[in-house]
Amino acid sequence: MTIETKMAIDQEYIRSFSSEKGEPEWLRDLRVEAFALSDEKPLPKPDKTRILNWNFTEFTKHSAEGSVYNSLNEIPEAAKTVVHADESNQNLYIQHNQTAAYLTLSDELKNQGVIFTDIFTAAKEHGDLLKKYFMKDAVKVDEHKLTALHAALLNGGAFLYIPKNVEVKDPIQSVFIFDDKDAAVFNHVIVVADDNSSVTYVENYIAANDEVKSIFNIISEVIVGNNSKVAYGAVDTLAQGATTYVNRRGITGRDATLDWALGMMNDGDTIFENITNLIGDGSNSDAKTVVVGRGKQTQNFTTSIVHFGKNTEGFILKHGVMKDAASSIFNGIGKIEKGASGSNAEQESRVLMLSEKARGDANPILLIDEDDVMAGHAASVGRIDELQLYYLMSRGIARPEAQRLIIHGFLAPVVEKLPIEAVKNQLVDIIERKVR
């Protein structure tokens, strides 16, 4: 059996790859079953975007070796802008291509039982714990072709576990750097905050040069225990030729909080899902996403918060800027299931178009199956307000600078939520370059 790749991948290849990584038998079996399943499953069907002709399966390499760094001075320049300069106060994992390149975790967190490592070390040394969460509840293997292929061809990622009653004060960061132009990326991140714990996790996906034009299949699973809190930040900056599928999902326990701050700055065609299932009573989620599209890229962003527990709250905020001939679909879904009484679902999606050929579509969706709830939405698609421009220009600000200030103000609600200053500055710089 083979899939539509330019290299020979079959069940024997998958078993061999898994054995080389020293994976436990359960993961090896899961890979083989998922590979067989990928032949049967269709591609996902994002609303209003046709992806049947997108390349999600053809690639010439499944993995590529990367460098190992002994200090932060050795990391590529593209990554230096997003990490702290001080190595003594850094909880940081860096992956270069498919190689675990650098890892540091404070002794304090190690002594408290925090686990932070690459996905393959987690499989070898914490296999039972990984098995408990890997594609079990947040993302299922059998959802569609891309989730099945992801499970079968997993070749990188990180695992973060915060034990019960542990509050992590300093942010924990992963940086995924890719500079091999042909190797496909199937990266998986799992963040688990056990009961009564808290953590801030931030990740960066960086294409270190414009030659990186392969396939990116990225999945993150976030499990937030009872009375726990996770703040999850991310900035993705993948190159123009890359085809990207991103799926970031979370599950909350009772009185838990899961907040997202996501900067989607890819230059290639992108399908993005961000889904939070508010399972526990009294849990809440605040999902903020900022997008800048340019060139001829096509992007589809679906953010969904589903209320299962009583008295849950979900807030979706999505702001996008489109220029050139870029097009973007913003789907915001607030769903309140039967029995989730006392819940509140709110959302806002707004798109600015900077050129005649740019296209934006904001679709607010409320699905309410319970009576005793609150819900609301707002959506707008348009160009920069001429009155705002006139106000700034009347005070001596040139038109290009006035436009720049309006755009930064428009995107600020998401940018300001990123908890690491270096990452926040990186996102501001990227926005500046893309809209200039």
N, C-alpha and C positions, 0 to 999 in steps of 0.2 A: 504494500500500500504506500502510495506517495501522495503528497499534496503538491499544489501548483507552485513549486519553487524552482529556481535555477540550480539548486543543489539537491542531491539525493537525500531526502529525509524519509525514513520509515520507522517502524516500531523498533527495529534492531538498533538504529542510530540513537533513538531516544533512550533505550535501555543502556547503551554504551555511555552516552553523555551523562546519564544519571549515576552510573557506577563510578565514572571518573570523578564526579563531584562528591562521592561518598555518601550519597543520600540514603535514607532509610527505605525499607521495602515498600512502605505504604505510599511514599511519594513517587517511587518508581512506577508502581502499579497505577497510581492516579494519572501519571503522565501518559502511559500507554492507553488507558481507557479514554482519556480526553482526546488523544490523537485520533483514535478510531471514531469518536463522536464528532470530530470536526468535519468529517466527510458528510455527515448527515444533516448538520445544522446549517440554517441559512445565515446570511449576514444580518446584523441588526438593521432596523428600519427607522432611522431618525426622521422625525416629522419634517416634511417639506424639503428634504435633501436626498437626492438620489445618489447612492454610493456604489451601485453595482459595478461600475467601471473603475472604481478606485482600486489601487494596488495595496492589498493587505497581506498578500501571500507570496509574492515573487521577490526573492532576495538571493544573493550569491553567497552569503556567509551567515552562519547562525551565531557565531561568537567571534570576538576579536580580543587579542591580548592587549593589556594596557600596562602602564607604568606603576610601580610602587614608590610612594613618596616617603622619605624619612623625616621630612619637615615641610611646613607650609611654604617655605621658600622655593620648593621644587615644583609646586603645582602650576598648571598652565595659567597664563595671565588672565584668561577668560574667567577663571574661577576665583582669582585673588580678590576680585571686587565684591564678592558675596560672603566672605568669611572674615572673622575677626583676625587681626594681626597677632594678637596675644595668644600663643599656643597653651599657656598655662591655665587658661580659663575657657576651655573649649570642649564641648561635647559634640564631636564632629565625626561623620563618616563621609569619605570621598570614594567614589567608584569611577575608575577610568576605563571606558568601554565596558568590558565585562569582568574587570579585575578589581577586587577589593584593594584599594590603593593606599588608604590612610584611615586610621580609626583611633580616636581618643575619647575616653570617658572618665570623668573625675572619680577619684577614689571614694569620695563621699557617696556618690550614686551607686558605685559597685558594692559598697558595704551595705547599702540599703536594699540590695537585691535587684537593682535595675539591670535589664538586659538590653544591650544595644549592639547590634552586630550585622554583618551581611547575611543575606537570606540563606546561603549555603552553609555557613557556620551554624546558623540557627537550626537548620535541618539536621546537622550532625550532632550538635551538642545539646539542643533543646527540642528534639524531635517531637516528643509527646505534647509539649506546649504549642509548638507550631501547628501540629496536626489539629489541635482544638479549634484553631481560628482560620487556617488557610482555606479560602474559598468554600466555607461552610455556610455562613449565614449572610454576610454582607453581599458578596458576589458569588454566584453559583457557576460551576464549571459548565453546566448544560444550558445556559441561557441562549447562546447563539454561537456562530462559528468563531468569533473573535475571543470569547471567553474560553472556549475549548482549546483553541490554538495557544492561548496564553498559558493555560495550565500545562499543556504538553511541552511547550518550548521555552518555559521559564529559564532565563539565563542571567538574571541579576536582581538586585533589590536589597531591602533592608528590613530588619525586624526590631521593633522597640516594645519592650514590656515594662510597665510601671506596676510594681506590686501594690497590694492593698495598703492604704493609709500613708502612702509616700507622696509628698508634694515636691515636685521638681521646680525650682525657682528659675534657673537659667534655661534659655531655649536649647533644644537639641536639634541639630541640623544635619541633613544629608545633602550632598552635592553630587549629581550624576553628570559626568563629563563624557562626551562622545566626539571622537575625531576620526574614526574609521568610517569611510564614506559608504561602505557596502554592507556592513554587519547589521542584521536585524536586531531590534531591541525588544525583549519581553521582560519588562521590569516590574517587580511586585514589592509593594511596601505594606507592612502590617504594623499598626500602632494600637496597642492595647493599654488602656488605663483601668486597672482593677478598681474595686470598690473604694470610695473615699480617697481617691488619688487625683493628681492634676499634673499636666505637662503641656508645654508649648513646643510644637514640632514644626520645623520649616524645611522645605526641600527646594532644590533648584535643578532643573533639567537644562543642560547647556550643550549646544552644538558648538564645539570650539572653532569650527570653520564652516564656510558655506558649501564645502564639498560633501557634507553629511546629508545624503539623499536617500536613506533607506526607510525601513518601516519601524514605527514606534508603536508598541502595544503596551500601554502603561495601566496598571491597576493598583489602587490603594484601598485597603480595608481598615477602617477605624472602629474599634469597639470600646465604648465608654461605659464603665460599670456604674453601679448605683452611687449617686451623690459624688460623681467624679466630673472632671472638666478637662476637655482637650481643646486647645486652640491650634488649628492646622493651617499653616501658610505655605504657599507654593508660588514659584515663578517659573514658567516654562518658556524657553527661548530656543526652539528647534528651527532648523534651517529651511529654506524655501522648498527644496526638493523632497523633503520628508513628508510621508503620509502618516498621520498620527491619529491613534485611537486612545483616548484617556478616559478612565473610569475611576472616579474617586467616590467611595461610598462609606456611610457610617451608620452605626446602630447605637442607640442610647438606652441606658437603664433608668431606673427610677431617680427622679430629681437630678439627672445628668445634664451636662451642657456640652455641645459640640459646635464650635464656631469655625467657619471657613473664611480665609482671605486668599483669593486665587487670582494671580495675574497671568492671563493666557496671552503670551506674546509670540507664539509660533508664527513663522512666515509661510508655512506650507498648509495644505488642506488638512483640516482637523475636525474630528468628531469628539465631542466632550460630554460626559455625563457626570453630574454631581448629585447624588441621591442620599438623603438622610432619612432613616426610619426611626421616628420617635416612638419607641416601644414602651418605655417606662412612664408611669404617671408622673406629671410634673416636670418632664424633661423639655429641653428647648434647644433650638439651633438657629444660628444667624449665619446665612450663607451669602458672602459678598464675592462678586466676580467682576474683573475688569478686563476688557478685550480691546486690542488695537489691530485692525486688519488693513493690509495694503497689497499692492500689486494686483494679481488676478486670483488670489486665494479664495477658497470657499470654506466656510466654517459653520458648524452647527453646535450650539451650546444648549443643553437641557439641564436645568437645575430643578430638583424636585425635593420637597419635604413632605413626608407622609406621616400623618398623625394617627397613631394607634392607641396611645395612652391618654388618659383623662388629663385635662388641664395642661396640655402641651402647647408650646408656642414655637412658631416657625416664621422667620423673616428672610425673604430673598431680595437681594439688591444686585442688579446687573447693569453695568454701564459699559457701552462700547463705542468706539470711534472707528469709522470706515473711511478709507481714502482710496484714490485711484479707481480700480475696477473690482475691488474686494466686495464680497457679499457675505452676510452673516445672518443666521437664524437664531433668535433668542427665545427659547421655550422655558417659561417659568410655570411650574406646576405645584400648587398647594392642594393637598388631598387630605380630607378629614374622614377617617373611616367611621363606620357605625360603632357607637360605644365610646368614642373619644370626646365625650361631653366636656364643655368648658374650655375647649381649645381655641387657638387663635392662629389664623394663617394669613400673612400679609406678604405682598410682593410688589416690587417696582423694577421695571425694565425700561431702559432708555438708550437710544442709539443716536449718535451724531454722525451725519454724513458730510464729508468734506469735499466731495467732488460730484459731478453730474452722473458719472458711471457707477459710483459706489451704491450698494444696496444693503438695507437693513430691515429686518422684520422682527418685531417684538410681539410675542404671543403669550399673554397672561392667561393661565388656566386655573380655575378653581373647581374642584370636585368635592362636593359636600354631601356626606351620607348621614349627618347627625344634625339635630335641630338646635341644640343649646350650644352654639359656637359663635365666634366672630371671624370674619374674613374680609379681605379687601385687596384691590390691586390697582396699579397704575402703570401705564405704558405710553411711550412716545417715540416717534421716529421723525427726525427732521434735521434741519441745518442749524448752524450757529445763529443764535438770536442777534439780529441786526441792532436791536436796541442796546443789548449788552456791548456790542462792538462800538456803537456810537458813544455810549457812556465812557468807555475807556479811552477812545480816540479823542474825545472832547477834552480829556485831561493830558493830552500831549503824548499818548502812547501810540506808536505806529501800528498799523493794521496787523501785520504778521505777529508782532509781539502781543497785541491784544487777543488775537486768536489763540496763541499759545497759552496765555494766562487762563482763558476761558476753558480750554481743553483740560489743563491741569486741575482746575477747580472742579470740573465735571467728574474727573476720575479720582479725585482726592479721597472720597469716602471709603474706597477700597484700599488705596495705597497706604493711607495712614494706619490701617489695621495690621499691617505686617509688623511683627514684633522685633525683628532684627534690623538694626539701623542700616547695616551694609546691604541687606537685601532690599530694603525700602529705597535706598539711594540707587541701587541697580535698576529697580523698576522705573524710577523717575527718569534715569538716563535713557533707558530703552524707549520709553514713551516719547521722550524728546526726539530721539533719532527717527522713530517711525512716523511721527506726525509732521516732522520738519519739512 
